[in-house]
Amino acid sequence: MLPATSKLCAAISYRHLRNMTGLRRQAAVAISQELSRLASHSPGPSTWIHQVRRRSSLLSSRLEETPFSEMEMSYIKQGEEALQKSLRILEDQDDWKTETVAGNGDKVLSKVLPDVGKVFRLEVVVDQPLDTVYGELVDNMEQMGDWNPSVKEVRILEKIGKDTVITHEKAAATPGNIVGPRDFVSVRCSRRRGSTCVLAGMSTTYGAMPEQEGFIRAENGPTCMVLRPLPGSPSRTRLTWLLSIDLKGWLPKTIINQVLSQTQVDFAKHLRQRLARPVAVAC
């Protein structure tokens, strides 16, 4: 299967073949099937990360048919860069240290990277199917402030194609105002490859959203959330959240580390509460 897939990928790279809709669709289907086959046979983290990382940029660059401006392409590339960097960090399983383990098994780990600083990784299992979790985190992104006390507001500033958005997020002040209000301007991209979903992002600049009065403009990224069905239990979802944030301002590292790891633990708790809420039925 892999040789045939490689030939299809090579073929659509030629200009006179790239516009052949049937070939492009055939290549997409072949790659999707191959990813699904590999995921079912090799569930290890290094395998699925490797496959998503190699094929993400291929599909986004070959199959996108809507023309973009130079600025829009810049944002798309930033989102892709955030995804690639995040997956490279997650792919390296060495030197992760446990920060906290909750009673329900939720775990936060951390490691220090020379070019990024300290990053945190949340590992949890949610008792909801992947599509439900994905819908809440992506389709209902702007409602996050309704259920996550750490978030005051998430607003989509611009949508670029089907996978990339520019957002403005306001973080709520921590209890006791230990960490004052922060805000972020981010580029985010989402990718679905077989049974794996990746939501990646990083800070960016956006002319229509300058720094806001009363908020310190912090920076995040590379960061991502990875969603996969729990092996043997497709109605449950394994969620991995890689968090990398520079809160700016004069804050002791001990406080920053405590706040960020607790933020991840709290996020998992509030996400479960949100997903467990009764679904309103229209009369």
C-alpha positions in Angstrom: 0.0 0.0 0.0 2.8 2.4 0.9 4.5 2.3 -2.6 1.1 3.0 -4.3 0.4 5.9 -1.9 3.8 7.4 -2.6 3.3 7.3 -6.3 0.0 9.1 -6.0 1.6 11.8 -3.8 4.4 12.2 -6.3 2.0 12.5 -9.2 -0.1 15.3 -7.7 3.1 17.3 -7.2 3.4 17.9 -11.0 1.6 21.0 -12.2 -0.2 19.3 -15.2 -1.6 16.6 -12.9 -2.3 18.7 -9.9 -5.6 20.0 -11.4 -7.0 16.6 -12.1 -9.7 16.4 -9.4 -10.1 12.6 -9.6 -6.4 12.0 -9.0 -6.3 14.4 -6.2 -9.3 12.7 -4.5 -7.8 9.3 -5.1 -4.6 10.4 -3.4 -6.5 11.8 -0.4 -8.5 8.6 0.0 -5.3 6.4 -0.3 -3.5 8.4 2.3 -6.5 8.4 4.7 -6.9 4.6 4.3 -3.2 4.0 4.9 -3.2 6.2 8.1 -6.2 4.3 9.4 -4.5 0.9 8.7 -1.3 2.0 10.4 -3.1 3.4 13.4 -5.0 0.1 13.9 -1.9 -2.0 13.7 0.6 0.3 15.5 -1.1 2.3 18.3 2.2 3.4 19.9 2.6 7.2 20.2 5.7 7.4 18.0 3.9 5.7 15.2 0.8 7.9 15.0 2.7 11.1 15.6 5.1 10.2 12.8 2.3 9.5 10.4 0.3 12.7 11.2 3.4 14.8 11.1 4.6 13.6 7.7 1.3 13.8 6.0 -0.3 16.9 7.5 1.5 19.4 5.3 1.2 17.2 2.2 -2.6 17.2 2.2 -3.0 20.8 3.3 -0.7 22.0 0.5 -1.9 19.7 -2.3 -5.7 19.6 -1.8 -6.6 23.1 -0.8 -8.4 24.6 -3.8 -9.4 28.0 -2.4 -6.9 30.8 -3.3 -5.4 32.7 -0.4 -3.8 36.0 0.0 -0.1 36.2 1.0 -1.1 37.1 4.6 -3.6 34.3 4.8 -1.0 31.8 3.6 1.4 33.2 6.2 -1.2 32.3 8.9 -1.8 28.9 7.5 2.0 28.2 7.5 2.2 29.4 11.1 -0.5 27.0 12.1 1.2 24.1 10.3 4.5 25.1 12.1 2.8 24.9 15.4 1.4 21.5 14.6 4.8 20.1 13.4 6.7 21.5 16.4 4.1 20.2 18.9 4.2 16.7 17.5 8.0 16.7 17.5 7.9 17.5 21.2 5.3 14.8 22.0 7.2 12.3 19.9 10.2 12.5 22.2 9.2 10.3 25.2 12.3 10.9 27.2 12.9 13.2 30.2 9.2 13.9 31.1 8.8 14.4 34.8 5.5 13.9 36.7 4.1 17.2 38.1 0.8 15.8 39.5 -1.4 12.8 39.4 -5.1 13.1 40.3 -7.1 10.5 42.0 -9.0 9.7 38.8 -5.7 9.0 36.9 -5.4 12.4 35.2 -1.7 13.2 34.9 0.4 16.3 34.2 4.0 15.9 33.1 6.6 18.4 32.2 10.0 18.8 30.6 12.4 21.7 29.8 13.3 22.3 26.2 16.3 24.5 25.2 14.5 26.5 22.6 11.1 26.6 24.2 11.4 26.5 28.0 9.2 24.4 30.3 6.3 22.6 28.6 3.5 20.7 30.3 1.6 17.6 29.0 -1.8 16.6 30.3 -2.9 13.0 29.8 -6.5 12.1 30.5 -9.3 9.8 29.3 -12.7 11.3 28.7 -15.9 9.1 28.8 -17.2 10.6 25.6 -16.7 9.7 21.9 -14.1 11.6 20.0 -16.5 13.5 17.8 -18.3 14.9 20.9 -15.0 16.1 22.4 -13.8 17.5 19.0 -17.1 19.3 18.5 -16.8 21.0 21.9 -13.2 22.1 21.5 -13.4 23.1 17.9 -16.9 23.8 16.7 -17.9 25.3 20.0 -14.6 27.0 20.7 -16.2 30.4 21.4 -18.3 28.9 24.2 -15.3 27.8 26.3 -15.7 30.8 28.6 -19.1 29.5 29.6 -17.7 26.4 31.3 -13.9 26.9 31.9 -13.3 29.3 34.8 -9.7 29.8 33.6 -11.0 31.4 30.4 -12.9 34.7 30.3 -13.5 34.8 26.6 -12.5 33.2 23.3 -13.4 35.0 20.1 -12.7 34.0 16.5 -11.2 37.0 14.7 -10.9 35.4 11.3 -11.4 32.1 9.6 -9.0 31.0 6.9 -10.2 28.0 4.9 -11.7 25.1 6.8 -8.8 24.4 9.1 -7.2 27.7 10.3 -8.6 30.4 12.6 -7.2 33.5 14.3 -8.5 33.9 17.8 -8.3 36.3 20.7 -8.4 34.7 24.1 -8.8 36.4 27.5 -7.6 34.4 30.5 -9.4 35.0 33.8 -7.3 36.2 36.8 -6.2 33.5 39.2 -7.7 33.4 42.7 -6.2 36.1 44.8 -5.1 37.8 41.6 -1.7 36.0 41.9 -1.5 36.1 38.1 -3.4 39.1 36.7 -5.5 39.1 33.5 -3.7 37.9 30.4 -4.7 37.8 26.8 -3.5 36.0 23.7 -3.8 36.4 20.0 -3.3 32.9 18.4 -3.4 31.1 15.1 -4.9 27.7 15.4 -5.3 24.8 13.0 -7.1 21.5 13.2 -6.3 18.3 11.4 -8.1 15.0 11.3 -6.1 12.0 10.1 -7.9 8.7 10.3 -8.9 8.2 14.0 -6.6 11.0 15.2 -7.4 14.6 15.6 -4.8 17.3 16.3 -5.6 20.9 17.4 -2.5 23.0 17.3 -1.7 26.7 17.8 0.8 29.4 18.6 0.9 33.1 19.2 0.7 35.5 16.3 0.3 39.2 15.5 -3.0 40.5 14.1 -3.3 44.2 13.2 -6.9 44.4 14.2 -6.3 43.2 17.7 -3.6 45.3 19.4 -2.8 45.0 23.1 -5.8 45.6 25.3 -6.0 47.9 28.3 -6.1 45.9 31.5 -4.5 42.8 30.0 -0.9 41.7 29.6 -0.3 40.2 26.2 1.1 36.8 26.9 2.5 34.3 24.3 1.7 30.6 23.8 3.0 27.8 21.7 3.8 25.6 20.2 0.8 24.0 21.9 -1.7 21.3 20.8 -4.4 18.9 21.8 -4.4 15.3 20.4 -7.6 13.3 20.5 -7.7 9.5 19.9 -10.3 6.8 20.6 -9.3 4.8 23.6 -8.0 1.4 22.3 -10.7 -1.2 22.9 -13.2 1.4 23.9 -14.2 3.6 21.0 -16.8 5.5 23.0 -14.1 7.0 25.2 -11.4 9.5 24.1 -7.7 9.8 25.1 -6.8 13.5 25.3 -3.2 14.8 25.3 -2.7 18.5 25.8 0.7 20.0 25.3 0.9 23.4 26.9 3.6 26.0 26.4 3.0 29.5 27.7 5.1 32.6 28.4 2.9 34.6 30.8 5.2 37.7 30.6 5.5 40.1 33.6 7.5 39.5 36.7 6.4 36.2 38.1 8.4 33.6 40.0 8.9 30.4 38.1 7.5 28.3 41.0 4.2 30.2 40.8 4.0 29.9 37.0 4.6 26.2 37.1 2.0 25.7 39.8 -0.6 27.8 38.0 0.0 26.1 34.6 -0.2 22.5 35.9 -3.3 23.3 38.0 -4.9 24.9 34.9 -4.6 21.7 33.0 -6.0 19.6 35.8 -8.9 22.0 36.2 -9.5 22.0 32.5 -10.0 18.2 32.4 -12.5 18.5 35.3 -14.5 21.2 33.7 -14.5 19.6 30.3 -16.0 16.4 31.7 -18.7 18.5 33.5 -19.5 20.3 30.2 -19.7 17.1 28.2 -21.9 15.4 30.8 -24.5 18.1 30.8 -28.0 17.1 29.5 -28.5 17.8 25.8 -31.4 20.2 25.3 -34.1 18.7 23.1 -36.1 21.1 20.9 -39.9 20.9 21.4 
